[in-house]
Amino acid sequence: MISNQQLSDYRGIPASQGANHVVQIIGIDRSDPKHEKIILNDPAVDFGRGLMVPKEKFMTAWQASCCYAMITHYQAKLDSHVNY
């Protein structure tokens, strides 16, 4: 890993895209504790499914949005009294 690489240097992230867009974190690769990677889906790019980004680079990019996060929860069974 080259410590000075920009996030846009990673496969699937165009240089013009920049920070502050939505991604879905689907896991963390801790197989090498000194070089953890965030596994994410980035629907804004062609090759964004299962993209692995070094944790440090992800954190730097995330801090651009003041670490904004939206957490959702899937409800398997919908309440019968709610109209959608």
Secondary structure, DSSP 8 states (H G I E B T S, - for coil): --TT--GGGSTT--TTT-SS---EEEEEE-SSTTS-EEEEE-TTSTT-TTEEEEHHHHHHHHHTTTT--------SS--TT---
